[in-house]
């Protein structure tokens, strides 16, 4: 299955989100899947989820069926406004220390259970616990309790409705779960009861893996050995700067999102920074280094005018996934891309990304 995440379209209320779906998702569906049902990678804010009473939910389900669409996944990472200036590390709040995060996620699982096609695995992608500098080991009991509440809720839905839903923690630079190894270690530490472990999995974001200089085969092998399920794969691409290109890094500074930087020196040692300005201020670039930046760019782009991308990482990773895994394109940064990467309308860019991905799967 190939889709894209609707977090690319600004909107927090259900009315705004549904308007985007009717406008953009249908345009994309008509272009890339006119004769086949189209999966929708739905992003719902807490506000929108609370506005979805039974009647609204059923009307949406009826509309989806009429338009030849279905919902296999919900992005439950951004709780509130995702496109506001100054968001930065606020995107992780409330994190998994908070009961608010658990309540929101259970709302999403209820909705997904009502929309998910019979016999299909569903997924809710979520915050990788929280921003690393905000959470200490003393917070882990609260984190475990909140995650456990959601896993028990998922298990009750499975028993009642027969729905298989995976709560998919999404490793991201700068967070408690930053790498695949962190994910394995964290889930081992949580030591969830045997019957609930299959409800906890991973959302693999390929930009994040590439920025962390992970090897796709190594990541998948770690998850397989630990028997951790992949809820979905977010197909995304980041920035890659070699030494001669570092002076162009400032072109990507903007006030909305965190753009974490990971630098690998000639000996393979990694140095991490939480955002571009911090990296530029604190790190003296040296020959032989490679800088990778968490700044999503269209997956078909091998280069920007300033630097390379991690597009190569997607090409390396795709053959390793089973054909039934959900591939969700996530270029939510479209409106802040440099002009050279904003070719055509947002719908045209999404269509181009989907066609590029289809040609490689």
SEKE-407939 format. One record per residue (C-alpha): residue number from 0; x, y, z. Coordinates in Angstrom, 2 decimals, m for minus. Layout:
BEGIN
{r NUM,{X,Y,Z}},
...
END
This chain:
BEGIN
{r 0,{0.00,0.00,0.00}},
{r 1,{1.23,3.46,m0.88}},
{r 2,{m0.24,6.67,0.47}},
{r 3,{0.79,10.07,1.81}},
{r 4,{0.23,11.72,5.17}},
{r 5,{m2.35,14.49,5.27}},
{r 6,{m0.26,16.41,7.83}},
{r 7,{1.08,18.24,4.76}},
{r 8,{m2.24,20.15,4.68}},
{r 9,{m2.70,22.74,7.48}},
{r 10,{m5.85,22.21,9.51}},
{r 11,{m6.75,21.44,13.12}},
{r 12,{m10.55,21.24,13.28}},
{r 13,{m12.43,18.33,11.73}},
{r 14,{m14.07,20.74,9.30}},
{r 15,{m10.68,21.97,8.09}},
{r 16,{m9.28,18.46,7.82}},
{r 17,{m12.29,17.09,5.95}},
{r 18,{m12.17,20.04,3.55}},
{r 19,{m8.53,19.19,2.80}},
{r 20,{m9.42,15.56,2.22}},
{r 21,{m12.23,16.47,m0.18}},
{r 22,{m9.97,18.89,m2.04}},
{r 23,{m6.48,17.38,m2.02}},
{r 24,{m6.84,13.67,m1.25}},
{r 25,{m9.47,13.16,m3.91}},
{r 26,{m7.37,15.01,m6.49}},
{r 27,{m4.42,12.76,m5.67}},
{r 28,{m6.57,9.63,m5.62}},
{r 29,{m8.06,10.43,m9.03}},
{r 30,{m4.56,10.82,m10.48}},
{r 31,{m2.76,7.83,m8.95}},
{r 32,{m5.51,5.31,m8.17}},
{r 33,{m8.59,6.03,m10.31}},
{r 34,{m9.69,2.38,m10.48}},
{r 35,{m8.49,1.00,m7.14}},
{r 36,{m9.35,1.84,m3.52}},
{r 37,{m6.98,4.48,m2.17}},
{r 38,{m5.52,4.38,1.37}},
{r 39,{m5.59,7.69,3.24}},
{r 40,{m2.77,8.47,5.68}},
{r 41,{m4.92,10.52,8.02}},
{r 42,{m3.57,13.04,10.51}},
{r 43,{m6.03,13.99,13.26}},
{r 44,{m5.33,16.59,15.93}},
{r 45,{m6.72,16.17,19.43}},
{r 46,{m9.33,18.82,18.61}},
{r 47,{m10.49,17.00,15.48}},
{r 48,{m10.59,13.63,17.25}},
{r 49,{m12.84,15.10,19.96}},
{r 50,{m15.15,16.53,17.30}},
{r 51,{m15.67,13.06,15.81}},
{r 52,{m18.84,11.83,17.51}},
{r 53,{m20.50,8.62,16.30}},
{r 54,{m22.64,10.37,13.70}},
{r 55,{m19.73,12.34,12.23}},
{r 56,{m17.55,9.23,12.20}},
{r 57,{m20.21,7.16,10.41}},
{r 58,{m20.84,9.87,7.82}},
{r 59,{m17.11,10.00,7.14}},
{r 60,{m16.97,6.22,6.76}},
{r 61,{m19.88,6.33,4.29}},
{r 62,{m18.15,9.13,2.35}},
{r 63,{m14.91,7.13,2.20}},
{r 64,{m16.71,4.12,0.76}},
{r 65,{m18.51,6.29,m1.79}},
{r 66,{m15.20,7.84,m2.93}},
{r 67,{m13.23,4.58,m3.02}},
{r 68,{m10.98,5.41,m0.06}},
{r 69,{m10.15,3.78,3.27}},
{r 70,{m8.13,4.55,6.43}},
{r 71,{m5.30,2.13,7.33}},
{r 72,{m3.36,4.52,9.58}},
{r 73,{m3.64,7.67,11.66}},
{r 74,{m0.75,10.01,12.44}},
{r 75,{m1.12,10.68,16.17}},
{r 76,{2.24,12.42,16.59}},
{r 77,{1.30,16.16,16.55}},
{r 78,{m1.33,16.69,19.25}},
{r 79,{m2.20,20.29,18.38}},
{r 80,{m1.37,22.85,15.69}},
{r 81,{1.35,21.42,13.45}},
{r 82,{1.98,24.32,11.08}},
{r 83,{2.34,27.24,13.47}},
{r 84,{5.58,29.28,13.62}},
{r 85,{7.67,28.55,16.68}},
{r 86,{6.46,24.96,17.07}},
{r 87,{9.96,23.43,17.38}},
{r 88,{10.20,20.94,20.33}},
{r 89,{6.59,21.75,21.24}},
{r 90,{5.59,19.14,18.64}},
{r 91,{6.37,16.42,21.19}},
{r 92,{3.98,17.80,23.83}},
{r 93,{2.12,16.41,25.56}},
{r 94,{4.64,13.57,25.63}},
{r 95,{4.21,10.08,27.06}},
{r 96,{4.65,11.28,30.64}},
{r 97,{1.20,12.83,30.30}},
{r 98,{m2.20,11.21,30.62}},
{r 99,{m3.37,13.66,27.91}},
{r 100,{m1.21,11.82,25.38}},
{r 101,{m2.74,8.49,26.36}},
{r 102,{m6.33,9.77,26.22}},
{r 103,{m5.75,11.33,22.79}},
{r 104,{m4.19,8.14,21.45}},
{r 105,{m7.07,6.00,22.72}},
{r 106,{m9.50,8.32,20.91}},
{r 107,{m7.55,7.69,17.72}},
{r 108,{m7.55,3.92,18.21}},
{r 109,{m11.33,3.93,18.68}},
{r 110,{m11.76,5.87,15.45}},
{r 111,{m9.34,3.71,13.50}},
{r 112,{m11.04,0.55,14.76}},
{r 113,{m14.34,1.82,13.33}},
{r 114,{m12.83,2.74,9.92}},
{r 115,{m10.24,0.00,9.38}},
{r 116,{m11.19,m2.50,6.67}},
{r 117,{m11.84,m6.05,7.84}},
{r 118,{m8.70,m8.17,8.11}},
{r 119,{m6.28,m5.24,7.63}},
{r 120,{m3.57,m4.23,10.10}},
{r 121,{m3.84,m0.63,11.25}},
{r 122,{m1.34,1.70,12.88}},
{r 123,{m1.22,4.82,15.02}},
{r 124,{2.15,6.60,14.76}},
{r 125,{3.18,8.51,17.85}},
{r 126,{5.85,10.53,19.66}},
{r 127,{9.06,8.57,20.47}},
{r 128,{8.30,9.04,24.20}},
{r 129,{9.38,12.71,24.18}},
{r 130,{12.22,15.15,23.66}},
{r 131,{15.35,13.69,25.24}},
{r 132,{16.31,16.74,27.34}},
{r 133,{12.86,16.88,28.96}},
{r 134,{12.57,13.27,30.14}},
{r 135,{14.68,11.42,32.71}},
{r 136,{14.66,7.85,33.94}},
{r 137,{12.57,9.03,36.91}},
{r 138,{9.75,9.67,34.39}},
{r 139,{9.72,6.11,33.05}},
{r 140,{7.10,4.78,35.50}},
{r 141,{4.60,7.41,34.29}},
{r 142,{5.57,6.75,30.67}},
{r 143,{5.06,3.00,31.12}},
{r 144,{1.73,3.48,32.85}},
{r 145,{0.37,5.66,30.04}},
{r 146,{1.63,3.40,27.28}},
{r 147,{0.23,0.39,29.10}},
{r 148,{m3.20,2.03,29.32}},
{r 149,{m3.20,2.42,25.54}},
{r 150,{m1.95,m1.11,24.88}},
{r 151,{m4.67,m2.53,27.13}},
{r 152,{m7.21,m0.43,25.23}},
{r 153,{m5.89,m1.75,21.90}},
{r 154,{m6.14,m5.30,23.23}},
{r 155,{m9.77,m4.78,24.27}},
{r 156,{m10.56,m3.49,20.77}},
{r 157,{m8.86,m6.53,19.28}},
{r 158,{m10.95,m8.88,21.39}},
{r 159,{m14.20,m6.98,20.84}},
{r 160,{m13.91,m5.98,17.17}},
{r 161,{m11.12,m8.20,15.84}},
{r 162,{m9.03,m5.18,14.84}},
{r 163,{m5.24,m5.49,14.73}},
{r 164,{m3.81,m2.05,15.57}},
{r 165,{m0.15,m1.31,16.27}},
{r 166,{0.85,1.65,18.43}},
{r 167,{3.89,2.73,16.43}},
{r 168,{6.53,4.77,18.26}},
{r 169,{8.49,6.81,15.71}},
{r 170,{12.25,7.07,16.39}},
{r 171,{13.45,10.61,15.73}},
{r 172,{16.72,12.49,16.29}},
{r 173,{16.89,14.27,19.62}},
{r 174,{14.24,12.13,21.28}},
{r 175,{14.23,9.41,23.95}},
{r 176,{13.89,6.89,21.13}},
{r 177,{16.35,8.25,18.61}},
{r 178,{17.61,5.16,16.79}},
{r 179,{16.47,1.60,16.12}},
{r 180,{18.75,0.41,18.93}},
{r 181,{17.06,2.90,21.26}},
{r 182,{13.66,1.50,20.27}},
{r 183,{14.71,m2.06,21.04}},
{r 184,{16.27,m1.03,24.36}},
{r 185,{13.27,1.07,25.39}},
{r 186,{10.68,m1.62,24.69}},
{r 187,{12.80,m4.17,26.55}},
{r 188,{12.96,m1.80,29.51}},
{r 189,{9.18,m1.29,29.49}},
{r 190,{8.73,m5.07,29.83}},
{r 191,{5.07,m5.02,28.80}},
{r 192,{3.00,m8.12,29.62}},
{r 193,{3.40,m10.90,27.05}},
{r 194,{m0.13,m10.60,25.69}},
{r 195,{0.24,m6.87,24.99}},
{r 196,{3.66,m6.74,23.34}},
{r 197,{2.40,m7.19,19.80}},
{r 198,{0.40,m3.96,20.22}},
{r 199,{3.61,m1.93,20.59}},
{r 200,{5.64,m1.44,17.43}},
{r 201,{7.65,1.05,15.42}},
{r 202,{6.94,3.60,12.70}},
{r 203,{10.09,3.68,10.60}},
{r 204,{10.73,7.12,9.13}},
{r 205,{13.40,6.73,6.45}},
{r 206,{14.59,10.34,6.75}},
{r 207,{15.18,9.84,10.48}},
{r 208,{17.09,6.59,9.92}},
{r 209,{19.24,8.19,7.23}},
{r 210,{20.00,11.27,9.36}},
{r 211,{21.21,8.90,12.10}},
{r 212,{23.51,7.14,9.58}},
{r 213,{21.75,3.84,10.18}},
{r 214,{21.94,0.99,7.70}},
{r 215,{18.48,m0.15,6.53}},
{r 216,{19.37,m3.83,6.70}},
{r 217,{20.82,m3.44,10.18}},
{r 218,{17.73,m1.66,11.47}},
{r 219,{15.38,m4.29,10.11}},
{r 220,{17.54,m7.10,11.49}},
{r 221,{17.46,m5.55,14.98}},
{r 222,{13.68,m5.22,14.90}},
{r 223,{13.25,m8.75,13.61}},
{r 224,{15.46,m10.26,16.28}},
{r 225,{13.58,m8.34,18.98}},
{r 226,{10.23,m9.39,17.42}},
{r 227,{9.09,m5.77,17.15}},
{r 228,{6.46,m5.11,14.51}},
{r 229,{6.67,m2.31,11.96}},
{r 230,{3.33,m0.51,11.98}},
{r 231,{4.20,1.49,8.88}},
{r 232,{7.12,3.01,6.98}},
{r 233,{7.18,6.75,6.44}},
{r 234,{8.95,7.33,3.16}},
{r 235,{10.79,10.60,3.53}},
{r 236,{14.10,12.18,2.55}},
{r 237,{16.40,14.63,4.32}},
{r 238,{19.42,16.80,3.51}},
{r 239,{23.01,15.67,3.05}},
{r 240,{25.87,18.18,3.12}},
{r 241,{29.49,17.45,2.31}},
{r 242,{32.24,19.77,3.57}},
{r 243,{32.23,22.02,0.52}},
{r 244,{28.47,22.57,0.86}},
{r 245,{28.21,23.48,4.56}},
{r 246,{28.08,27.23,3.89}},
{r 247,{24.64,26.70,2.31}},
{r 248,{23.16,25.18,5.48}},
{r 249,{21.77,28.54,6.56}},
{r 250,{19.39,28.48,3.59}},
{r 251,{17.31,25.93,5.50}},
{r 252,{16.96,27.80,8.79}},
{r 253,{13.28,28.54,9.50}},
{r 254,{11.19,29.18,12.63}},
{r 255,{8.66,26.35,12.55}},
{r 256,{10.19,22.90,12.90}},
{r 257,{13.22,21.38,14.57}},
{r 258,{15.84,20.39,12.00}},
{r 259,{18.17,18.13,13.93}},
{r 260,{21.71,17.73,12.58}},
{r 261,{23.93,14.64,12.84}},
{r 262,{27.55,14.95,11.73}},
{r 263,{29.81,12.01,10.95}},
{r 264,{33.54,12.65,10.88}},
{r 265,{36.18,10.74,8.92}},
{r 266,{36.50,8.17,11.73}},
{r 267,{32.76,7.48,11.82}},
{r 268,{32.15,9.37,15.09}},
{r 269,{28.72,11.00,15.29}},
{r 270,{28.01,14.44,16.79}},
{r 271,{24.40,15.53,17.27}},
{r 272,{22.72,18.95,17.47}},
{r 273,{19.06,19.75,18.05}},
{r 274,{18.71,22.36,15.28}},
{r 275,{20.63,23.97,12.43}},
{r 276,{21.54,27.25,14.22}},
{r 277,{23.00,25.28,17.14}},
{r 278,{25.11,23.13,14.81}},
{r 279,{26.41,26.13,12.88}},
{r 280,{27.23,28.02,16.07}},
{r 281,{28.94,25.22,17.97}},
{r 282,{30.58,23.04,15.34}},
{r 283,{33.62,23.92,13.25}},
{r 284,{33.25,22.08,9.96}},
{r 285,{36.19,19.88,9.01}},
{r 286,{37.19,18.18,5.78}},
{r 287,{35.93,14.62,5.57}},
{r 288,{32.73,15.29,7.53}},
{r 289,{29.22,14.60,6.31}},
{r 290,{26.28,16.53,7.77}},
{r 291,{22.77,15.10,7.58}},
{r 292,{19.76,17.23,8.47}},
{r 293,{16.20,16.39,9.45}},
{r 294,{14.48,18.57,6.87}},
{r 295,{11.99,16.64,4.74}},
{r 296,{12.30,17.27,1.01}},
{r 297,{10.43,15.63,m1.90}},
{r 298,{11.48,12.00,m2.12}},
{r 299,{12.21,12.16,m5.84}},
{r 300,{14.85,14.90,m5.41}},
{r 301,{18.44,13.64,m5.56}},
{r 302,{19.78,17.14,m4.90}},
{r 303,{18.71,20.62,m3.96}},
{r 304,{20.50,23.64,m5.39}},
{r 305,{22.62,23.69,m2.24}},
{r 306,{23.31,20.07,m1.33}},
{r 307,{22.48,16.41,m1.73}},
{r 308,{19.58,14.52,m0.17}},
{r 309,{19.11,11.11,1.46}},
{r 310,{17.04,9.98,m1.51}},
{r 311,{19.63,7.19,m2.01}},
{r 312,{18.68,5.75,1.39}},
{r 313,{15.07,5.24,0.26}},
{r 314,{16.26,3.36,m2.82}},
{r 315,{18.43,1.13,m0.63}},
{r 316,{15.69,0.46,1.93}},
{r 317,{12.64,m0.22,m0.26}},
{r 318,{13.61,m3.71,m1.49}},
{r 319,{13.98,m4.87,2.13}},
{r 320,{10.32,m4.40,3.09}},
{r 321,{7.58,m6.96,2.55}},
{r 322,{4.99,m6.07,m0.06}},
{r 323,{2.21,m5.78,2.53}},
{r 324,{3.89,m3.00,4.55}},
{r 325,{2.21,0.40,4.44}},
{r 326,{4.39,3.04,2.76}},
{r 327,{3.34,6.57,3.71}},
{r 328,{5.04,9.55,2.06}},
{r 329,{5.53,12.37,4.55}},
{r 330,{6.83,15.63,3.08}},
{r 331,{5.00,17.89,5.53}},
{r 332,{7.50,20.72,4.93}},
{r 333,{6.20,21.54,1.44}},
{r 334,{5.22,25.13,2.28}},
{r 335,{8.63,26.01,3.71}},
{r 336,{10.73,24.39,0.98}},
{r 337,{13.12,26.56,m1.00}},
{r 338,{11.47,27.75,m4.21}},
{r 339,{13.48,25.36,m6.37}},
{r 340,{11.90,22.37,m4.62}},
{r 341,{8.32,23.67,m4.76}},
{r 342,{7.63,22.60,m8.32}},
{r 343,{3.96,23.02,m9.23}},
{r 344,{1.12,22.77,m6.71}},
{r 345,{1.15,20.71,m3.55}},
{r 346,{m1.13,18.14,m5.20}},
{r 347,{1.18,17.88,m8.21}},
{r 348,{4.17,17.36,m5.92}},
{r 349,{2.39,14.61,m3.96}},
{r 350,{1.34,12.88,m7.18}},
{r 351,{4.90,13.01,m8.45}},
{r 352,{6.18,11.51,m5.20}},
{r 353,{3.64,8.68,m5.30}},
{r 354,{4.43,7.87,m8.94}},
{r 355,{8.17,7.90,m8.14}},
{r 356,{7.59,5.49,m5.25}},
{r 357,{5.30,3.23,m7.26}},
{r 358,{7.98,2.84,m9.91}},
{r 359,{10.36,1.47,m7.25}},
{r 360,{8.08,m1.01,m5.51}},
END
